[in-house]
Amino acid sequence: MAPTLGYWNIRGVSAPIRYLLEYVGQPYEFKGYDLSNAQEWFGVKETLGFEFPNLPYLIDGDFKLTQGNAIIRYFARKHNLIATSEKDIIEQDVMDGVITEFLMAWVTVTYATPGKEEDLKRYRTENLTPMLQRFEKHLNNREYLVGNKLTYADFQFFERLDANIIMFPDLLKDFPNLKKFHDRIANLKGVKEFRASDRLPKSLNAGPKAKWNNV
Ligand SMILES: N[C@@H](CCC(=O)N[C@@H](CS)C(=O)NCC(=O)O)C(=O)O
């Protein structure tokens, strides 16, 4: 039976997992919970047998797990999209940390500020640009974030970039390496078709709780 990935019907933490699954062609069922009827999830949350119930969750046969990183790494191990040498594992661990910081900065500006133009401007100057400058340098003369092969970290970083491009359409104008990286991942087989389909949720954020992109 195909694994079931459960999440709100938004992109959020689920999108990178879905890019990876679509890229490798692994069949899965997406159980999208409706944020405008959050009881649909909270009503079953404690009944599904998870030790630490949350969204996203994954049910794959006997395996029941939560935490976005644990889920994406589970599939990355299965499909060889993970670092294997000590040198690359170290780089991958560092990427895990900085991509989480990137996500937290996004969560802060979209949920914990009024999301007004001046908030977005400050976020761009103080958080986003310095972060992107470092990634731009990291991607000099290389195609992927970790070692010289595609890993799950690329899907996670891609989603962060993509969300920020939706916020600032000119974001990558001074970042040629990031632009090439974004194009490279967006055009991967499976990812491209998924993103063009109506299966990719419209909303990036958790609906009305977010102050920006609260669709
Ligand atoms: N660290 C967790 C965060 C999970 C989380 O905060 N999930 C949010 C959506 S992004 C949620 O609404 N969870 C449902 C719940 O709290 O029951 C992960 O990465 O999976």
The ligand as a Tripos MOL2 file, in Angstrom:
@<TRIPOS>MOLECULE
LIG
   20    19     1     0     0
SMALL
NO_CHARGES

@<TRIPOS>ATOM
      1 N1          8.9200   20.5660   13.9740 N.3       1 LIG1
      2 C1          7.6950   20.1170   13.3280 C.3       1 LIG1
      3 C2          6.7340   21.2820   13.2780 C.3       1 LIG1
      4 C3          5.3510   20.7940   13.0110 C.3       1 LIG1
      5 C4          4.3520   21.9290   13.0210 C.2       1 LIG1
      6 O1          4.5720   23.0000   13.6390 O.2       1 LIG1
      7 N2          3.2280   21.6980   12.3480 N.am      1 LIG1
      8 C5          2.2340   22.7110   12.2210 C.3       1 LIG1
      9 C6          2.0610   23.0570   10.7480 C.3       1 LIG1
     10 S1          3.6050   23.5890   10.0630 S.3       1 LIG1
     11 C7          0.8810   22.2510   12.7340 C.2       1 LIG1
     12 O2         -0.0990   22.9580   12.5240 O.2       1 LIG1
     13 N3          0.8070   21.0940   13.3860 N.am      1 LIG1
     14 C8         -0.4440   20.5280   13.8180 C.3       1 LIG1
     15 C9         -0.5340   20.3100   15.2980 C.2       1 LIG1
     16 O3          0.1180   21.0690   16.0690 O.co2     1 LIG1
     17 O4         -1.2790   19.4060   15.6970 O.co2     1 LIG1
     18 C10         7.9980   19.5890   11.9190 C.2       1 LIG1
     19 O5          8.9540   20.0910   11.2990 O.co2     1 LIG1
     20 O6          7.3200   18.6890   11.4470 O.co2     1 LIG1
@<TRIPOS>BOND
     1     1     2 1
     2     2     3 1
     3     2    18 1
     4     3     4 1
     5     4     5 1
     6     5     6 2
     7     5     7 1
     8     7     8 1
     9     8     9 1
    10     8    11 1
    11     9    10 1
    12    11    12 2
    13    11    13 1
    14    13    14 1
    15    14    15 1
    16    15    16 2
    17    15    17 1
    18    18    19 2
    19    18    20 1
@<TRIPOS>SUBSTRUCTURE
     1 LIG1         1 GROUP 0 **** ****
